[in-house]
Amino acid sequence: MPDKKPVNHIRLTSHPDSDSQVAPIRWGDPDPLRRGPVIATLTEPANRNVIGTHSGSYAIYRAVAVAAGQLTQDHRADLTNTAPAVQIGPHKSWENTERIVSMDPWGAVAPQVFRAQLEQGVDIRPSIAITRAHINMPELRDAITAGRLKPDGNILCANGDVSVVKAAVEPVWYLPGIAKRFGLTEAQLRRGLFEQTGGMFPELITRSDLEVFLPPIGGLTLYFFGDMDSISNPDIPLAVRVHDECNGSDVFGSDICTCRPYLTHGIEVCIQTAQAGGAGVIVYSRKEGRALGEVTKFLVYNARKRQEGGDSAATYFHRTECVAGVQDMRFQELMPDALHWLGITRIHRFVSMSDMKHDAIVRSGIEILERVPIPEELVPADAKVEMEAKKAAGYFTTGKVASKEELAEVKGRSLDA
């Protein structure tokens, strides 16, 4: 008889060996060692204390690489010299189980903070990386030529190079906090995630003891301008632009929307604020097409352009609803988490006209003193339909300054609650 092929036994993590985890996560504990590391390793399933795995949407490519034999499934990252280029936090907001629920505040320093466990063989990986870089965009060089920006040789060079610190963030969801943010029970959230992903993560239903989920979605990138230490100081001017990904405009310069012009304008305001002794922050989230996706976006483009009478502000949102069922799925409720990770309590210049973004930030306990609209001359001709549609729908407010009532309400709300 031929020899039997060896069988690879796979432990079903949806059925725990016991009711207790090896390393439970105590979300919000101010002591990181008591809080515990996020362990999403596949090399030692018994140590896992989360649902899902690292790398967000890129986890699928990793799975294919392993299946194709191009990557060993027991590969462990060599994290030598990968520590953050700049230290962020810890801030008081890191302890608040309602302030930060969609990212791991200790994610950038996990290998350093949990070094003892790492040296004992536990596979701990960072979910945030922080580095230094230079950016250079033609619009910034145009701003130098026009005199709106002046090179200083430090933040901005004469050739348009801008010195920045940037951080890449993978999503890490604390399910009880996510559920509360959306007004759901945790059971409703878990069942919705399980059913609407075709049962991709059975642990959502079978492992109620696992409260942290690493969803296979895009994360976000933050760009910092000026003095990093001043970002959390409410008395030092801070400019912020929260921008949701638009590949067609941001990368390829499509002129049917104002995304890239508003992004570059936000960077310009951040540079100006940093040069004046303050700081600037760009939050760039992977929420393509209002989180409906680029295929949906392009289908809507076709529908808008081919309808009788041509593209119009009156039918702008209606065509999106016809295809996607909703106007917007970005859920800005989770967006302020990145700002709280930075310890921000006050934004002096918010470079956005979106009421959804403004209101989500203010409701989370952060003051906004001024809203900076996009200058009319930066709006492409083909994007005017979008602008008019948003105005008609009450989508944004031009240059609104937070009312005294709003600011008083925010000030009276304890950030430690």
MIKOL-9964 format. One line per 5 residues: their letters; for each residue y negated, z, x negated of C-alpha. Coordinates in Angstrom, 1 decimal, padded with zeros to 4 digits, always signed. Example, Ala and Ser with C-alpha at 12.3 -4.5 7.8 and 13.67 -1.06 7.14 Angstrom:
AS> +004.5 +007.8 -012.3; +001.1 +007.1 -013.7
This chain:
MPDKK> +000.0 +000.0 +000.0; -003.5 -000.8 -001.3; -005.7 +002.2 -002.2; -008.0 +003.4 +000.5; -011.7 +002.9 -000.1
PVNHI> -013.7 +006.1 -000.5; -015.6 +007.2 +002.6; -019.2 +008.3 +002.2; -019.6 +011.3 +004.5; -023.1 +011.6 +006.0
RLTSH> -024.2 +014.9 +007.3; -025.6 +014.7 +010.8; -029.0 +016.4 +010.5; -029.3 +016.4 +014.3; -026.6 +019.0 +014.4
PDSDS> -027.6 +021.9 +012.1; -024.9 +024.0 +010.4; -026.8 +027.1 +011.4; -029.8 +028.2 +013.4; -031.8 +029.0 +010.3
QVAPI> -033.4 +026.6 +007.8; -033.2 +026.9 +004.1; -037.0 +026.7 +003.7; -038.8 +027.0 +007.1; -042.4 +025.8 +007.3
RWGDP> -044.9 +028.3 +008.5; -047.8 +026.0 +009.4; -051.2 +027.5 +008.8; -050.1 +030.4 +006.6; -052.9 +030.8 +004.0
DPLRR> -050.4 +031.5 +001.2; -048.8 +028.2 +000.3; -045.7 +029.9 -000.9; -045.2 +031.6 +002.5; -046.2 +028.4 +004.2
GPVIA> -043.5 +026.5 +002.3; -043.2 +022.9 +001.1; -042.5 +019.9 +003.2; -039.0 +018.8 +002.2; -038.2 +015.3 +003.5
TLTEP> -035.6 +014.6 +000.8; -032.6 +012.4 +001.6; -030.8 +013.4 -001.7; -030.0 +016.9 -000.4; -029.9 +017.0 +003.4
ANRNV> -029.3 +020.7 +003.5; -032.8 +021.3 +002.2; -034.6 +019.2 +004.7; -037.0 +021.0 +006.9; -038.7 +018.1 +008.7
IGTHS> -037.9 +015.1 +010.9; -038.4 +011.8 +009.1; -039.1 +011.0 +005.5; -042.0 +010.3 +003.2; -044.0 +007.0 +002.8
GSYAI> -044.9 +006.5 +006.4; -044.2 +002.9 +007.4; -043.1 +002.0 +003.9; -040.0 +004.2 +004.4; -038.4 +001.2 +006.0
YRAVA> -038.9 -000.9 +002.9; -037.3 +001.9 +000.9; -034.3 +001.9 +003.2; -033.9 -001.9 +002.7; -034.1 -001.5 -001.1
VAAGQ> -031.4 +001.1 -001.0; -029.2 -001.0 +001.3; -029.7 -004.0 -001.0; -028.7 -002.0 -004.0; -032.1 -002.4 -005.7
LTQDH> -032.8 +001.4 -005.5; -030.3 +004.2 -005.9; -030.4 +006.5 -002.9; -030.5 +009.6 -005.1; -033.6 +008.4 -007.0
RADLT> -036.1 +011.2 -007.7; -039.7 +010.5 -008.6; -040.9 +011.4 -012.1; -044.2 +013.1 -011.2; -045.4 +013.5 -014.8
NTAPA> -049.2 +013.1 -015.0; -049.6 +012.3 -011.3; -051.6 +015.5 -010.4; -054.8 +014.9 -008.5; -057.8 +013.6 -010.5
VQIGP> -060.0 +016.0 -008.5; -059.3 +019.3 -006.8; -059.9 +019.5 -003.1; -059.7 +022.8 -001.4; -058.2 +025.0 -000.3
HKSWE> -060.6 +025.5 +002.6; -060.6 +028.0 +005.4; -059.7 +025.2 +007.8; -056.3 +024.8 +006.1; -055.3 +028.0 +007.7
NTERI> -056.1 +026.9 +011.2; -053.1 +025.5 +013.2; -055.5 +023.7 +015.5; -057.9 +022.2 +013.0; -055.3 +020.3 +010.9
VSMDP> -052.1 +019.0 +012.7; -051.6 +015.4 +011.5; -051.6 +015.8 +007.7; -050.3 +018.4 +005.2; -053.4 +020.1 +003.7
WGAVA> -051.2 +021.1 +000.6; -049.8 +017.6 +000.3; -051.9 +016.6 -002.8; -050.8 +019.7 -004.8; -047.3 +020.2 -003.5
PQVFR> -045.6 +019.5 -006.9; -047.9 +022.0 -008.6; -048.0 +024.7 -006.0; -044.2 +024.5 -005.4; -043.3 +024.0 -009.1
AQLEQ> -040.7 +026.8 -009.1; -038.7 +025.1 -006.3; -039.1 +021.8 -008.0; -037.7 +023.2 -011.2; -034.8 +024.6 -009.3
GVDIR> -033.9 +021.1 -008.2; -035.6 +020.8 -004.8; -036.9 +017.3 -004.2; -040.5 +017.9 -003.3; -042.9 +015.0 -003.1
PSIAI> -046.7 +014.8 -002.5; -048.0 +013.2 +000.7; -051.5 +012.9 -000.7; -052.6 +011.3 -003.9; -056.2 +011.6 -005.4
TRAHI> -057.5 +009.3 -008.1; -060.7 +007.9 -009.6; -061.8 +004.3 -009.4; -064.6 +001.7 -009.2; -065.3 -000.5 -006.2
NMPEL> -067.4 -003.7 -006.1; -068.3 -005.7 -003.0; -070.6 -008.7 -002.7; -072.5 -007.0 +000.1; -073.5 -004.2 -002.3
RDAIT> -074.7 -006.7 -004.9; -076.7 -008.3 -002.1; -078.2 -004.9 -001.2; -079.2 -004.4 -004.9; -080.9 -007.9 -004.9
AGRLK> -082.7 -007.0 -001.6; -083.9 -003.7 -003.0; -082.1 -001.5 -000.5; -079.9 -000.1 -003.3; -081.1 +000.8 -006.8
PDGNI> -078.6 +001.1 -009.7; -078.7 +004.5 -011.4; -076.0 +003.9 -014.1; -073.9 +006.7 -012.7; -073.0 +006.3 -009.1
LCANG> -074.1 +002.6 -008.9; -074.2 +000.2 -011.9; -076.3 -002.9 -012.1; -073.3 -005.2 -011.7; -072.5 -003.6 -008.4
DVSVV> -069.7 -001.3 -009.6; -069.6 +002.0 -007.7; -067.9 +005.1 -009.1; -065.7 +006.7 -006.5; -062.9 +009.2 -006.0
KAAVE> -060.3 +008.1 -003.5; -057.4 +009.8 -001.7; -054.4 +008.2 +000.0; -052.9 +010.3 +002.8; -049.5 +010.0 +004.5
PVWYL> -049.2 +011.3 +008.1; -047.4 +014.7 +008.5; -047.4 +015.9 +012.1; -047.1 +019.5 +013.1; -045.6 +018.9 +016.6
PGIAK> -046.8 +022.0 +018.4; -050.4 +021.3 +017.3; -050.2 +017.5 +018.1; -048.9 +018.4 +021.6; -051.8 +020.8 +022.2
RFGLT> -054.3 +018.3 +020.9; -053.2 +015.9 +023.6; -052.8 +018.4 +026.4; -049.0 +018.1 +026.4; -046.1 +020.5 +026.2
EAQLR> -044.1 +020.1 +023.0; -041.1 +019.0 +025.0; -043.1 +016.2 +026.6; -044.3 +015.0 +023.2; -040.9 +015.1 +021.7
RGLFE> -039.3 +013.3 +024.6; -042.0 +010.6 +024.6; -041.7 +010.0 +020.9; -037.9 +009.9 +021.1; -037.7 +007.6 +024.1
QTGGM> -040.5 +005.2 +023.2; -039.1 +004.6 +019.7; -035.7 +003.7 +021.2; -034.1 +007.0 +020.0; -035.1 +006.4 +016.4
FPELI> -035.3 +010.1 +015.7; -032.7 +012.1 +017.6; -033.8 +015.3 +015.9; -036.9 +015.3 +018.1; -034.6 +016.3 +020.9
TRSDL> -031.8 +018.1 +019.1; -033.7 +020.1 +016.5; -036.3 +022.1 +018.2; -036.3 +024.3 +015.1; -037.9 +021.5 +013.1
EVFLP> -041.6 +021.5 +014.0; -042.9 +019.0 +011.4; -042.4 +015.2 +011.8; -043.2 +012.5 +009.3; -043.8 +009.5 +011.6
PIGGL> -043.2 +005.9 +010.2; -046.9 +004.9 +010.7; -049.8 +004.0 +008.5; -051.9 +006.8 +007.1; -055.5 +006.7 +005.9
TLYFF> -057.6 +006.4 +002.7; -060.7 +008.4 +001.9; -063.5 +007.2 -000.5; -065.9 +009.8 -001.9; -069.3 +009.1 -003.3
GDMDS> -071.4 +011.6 -005.3; -070.7 +015.3 -006.0; -067.3 +016.2 -004.5; -068.1 +019.9 -004.6; -071.0 +019.4 -002.2
ISNPD> -069.0 +017.8 +000.6; -068.1 +021.1 +002.2; -071.6 +022.6 +001.8; -073.4 +022.3 +005.2; -076.8 +022.5 +003.5
IPLAV> -076.4 +019.5 +001.3; -076.8 +016.0 +002.9; -073.5 +014.3 +003.8; -073.0 +010.8 +005.1; -069.8 +009.8 +006.8
RVHDE> -068.3 +006.6 +008.1; -065.0 +006.8 +010.0; -063.6 +003.3 +010.0; -060.5 +001.9 +011.7; -058.7 -000.9 +009.9
CNGSD> -059.6 -004.5 +010.8; -057.7 -006.8 +008.4; -059.3 -010.0 +009.7; -062.9 -008.8 +009.2; -062.5 -006.1 +006.4
VFGSD> -060.4 -008.3 +004.1; -060.9 -011.9 +005.2; -064.4 -011.8 +006.6; -063.7 -013.0 +010.1; -067.1 -012.9 +012.0
ICTCR> -065.8 -012.3 +015.5; -066.5 -008.5 +015.1; -068.8 -006.2 +013.2; -066.1 -004.3 +011.3; -066.7 -005.4 +007.7
PYLTH> -070.5 -005.4 +008.1; -070.4 -001.9 +009.5; -068.0 -000.8 +006.7; -070.2 -002.1 +004.0; -073.3 -000.6 +005.7
GIEVC> -071.5 +002.7 +005.8; -070.8 +002.5 +002.0; -074.4 +001.6 +001.4; -075.6 +004.7 +003.3; -073.0 +006.8 +001.4
IQTAQ> -074.4 +005.5 -001.9; -078.0 +006.2 -000.9; -077.1 +009.7 +000.3; -075.2 +010.4 -003.0; -078.1 +009.1 -005.1
AGGAG> -080.4 +011.5 -003.2; -078.3 +014.5 -004.3; -075.9 +014.5 -001.4; -072.5 +013.0 -000.9; -070.8 +010.3 +001.1
VIVYS> -067.3 +009.9 +002.7; -065.6 +006.9 +004.1; -062.5 +007.6 +006.1; -060.4 +004.4 +006.5; -057.5 +004.7 +009.0
RKEGR> -054.7 +002.2 +009.5; -055.2 +001.6 +013.2; -055.3 -002.2 +013.3; -056.7 -003.7 +016.5; -057.6 -000.4 +018.1
ALGEV> -054.0 +000.7 +017.2; -052.7 -002.1 +019.4; -051.7 -004.2 +016.4; -052.8 -007.5 +015.0; -050.4 -009.6 +017.1
TKFLV> -051.9 -008.1 +020.2; -055.4 -008.6 +018.8; -054.9 -012.3 +018.2; -053.3 -012.8 +021.6; -056.4 -011.2 +023.1
YNARK> -058.7 -013.5 +021.0; -056.9 -016.6 +022.4; -057.2 -015.2 +026.0; -060.9 -014.5 +025.6; -061.7 -017.9 +024.1
RQEGG> -059.7 -020.0 +026.6; -060.7 -018.3 +029.8; -062.9 -020.3 +032.2; -066.5 -020.0 +031.2; -065.6 -019.0 +027.6
DSAAT> -065.8 -015.6 +025.9; -068.0 -013.1 +027.6; -069.0 -009.5 +027.5; -068.0 -009.0 +031.1; -064.3 -009.7 +030.4
YFHRT> -064.1 -008.4 +026.9; -062.1 -005.2 +027.7; -060.3 -006.7 +030.7; -058.5 -009.3 +028.6; -057.3 -006.5 +026.3
ECVAG> -055.9 -004.6 +029.2; -054.2 -007.7 +030.5; -052.2 -008.0 +027.3; -051.8 -004.4 +026.1; -052.2 -002.4 +029.3
VQDMR> -055.0 -000.3 +027.8; -058.3 -000.9 +026.1; -057.7 +001.4 +023.1; -054.9 +003.4 +021.6; -056.6 +004.8 +018.5
FQELM> -056.5 +008.4 +019.8; -059.5 +009.7 +017.9; -058.3 +013.2 +018.7; -056.4 +013.3 +015.4; -059.2 +011.7 +013.4
PDALH> -061.2 +014.9 +012.6; -058.3 +016.4 +010.7; -059.2 +014.6 +007.5; -062.8 +015.9 +007.7; -061.5 +019.5 +008.2
WLGIT> -059.2 +019.0 +005.2; -062.4 +018.4 +003.2; -063.9 +021.6 +004.6; -066.7 +019.7 +006.4; -068.6 +021.6 +009.0
RIHRF> -071.8 +019.5 +009.2; -072.4 +015.7 +009.0; -076.0 +014.9 +008.4; -075.7 +011.1 +008.8; -072.8 +009.7 +010.9
VSMSD> -072.6 +006.0 +010.4; -071.1 +005.0 +013.7; -072.2 +004.2 +017.2; -068.8 +005.1 +018.7; -069.0 +007.8 +021.3
MKHDA> -065.2 +008.3 +021.0; -065.5 +009.1 +017.3; -068.7 +011.2 +017.7; -067.3 +013.3 +020.6; -063.9 +013.9 +018.9
IVRSG> -065.7 +015.2 +015.8; -068.1 +017.4 +017.7; -065.4 +018.8 +019.9; -063.5 +019.8 +016.8; -066.3 +022.0 +015.7
IEILE> -068.2 +019.8 +013.3; -072.0 +019.2 +013.7; -073.4 +015.7 +013.7; -077.2 +015.7 +013.1; -077.9 +011.9 +013.1
RVPIP> -076.1 +008.8 +014.2; -076.8 +005.6 +012.1; -076.4 +002.3 +014.0; -075.6 -001.0 +012.3; -078.8 -003.0 +011.7
EELVP> -079.2 -005.9 +014.0; -079.5 -008.4 +011.2; -076.0 -007.4 +010.0; -074.3 -008.4 +013.3; -072.6 -011.8 +013.1
ADAKV> -073.5 -014.3 +015.8; -069.9 -014.4 +017.1; -069.7 -010.6 +017.3; -072.6 -010.3 +019.7; -070.2 -010.6 +022.6
EMEAK> -068.3 -007.5 +021.3; -071.6 -005.6 +020.9; -072.8 -006.4 +024.4; -069.4 -005.5 +025.9; -069.4 -002.2 +024.2
KAAGY> -073.0 -001.4 +025.3; -072.1 -002.3 +028.9; -069.0 -000.1 +028.9; -070.9 +002.8 +027.4; -068.7 +002.5 +024.3
FTTGK> -071.4 +003.7 +022.0; -074.9 +005.1 +021.8; -077.5 +003.7 +019.5; -078.9 +006.2 +017.0; -078.2 +009.2 +019.2
VASKE> -079.1 +012.6 +017.7; -077.0 +015.5 +018.7; -078.8 +017.5 +021.4; -079.9 +021.1 +020.9; -077.3 +022.1 +023.5
ELAEV> -074.5 +020.3 +021.6; -075.5 +021.9 +018.3; -075.8 +025.3 +019.9; -072.4 +025.0 +021.4; -070.9 +023.9 +018.1
KGRSL> -072.6 +026.7 +016.2; -071.4 +029.3 +018.7; -067.9 +028.2 +018.3; -066.0 +030.0 +015.6; -064.4 +027.7 +013.1
DA> -061.9 +030.5 +012.4; -060.7 +030.6 +016.0
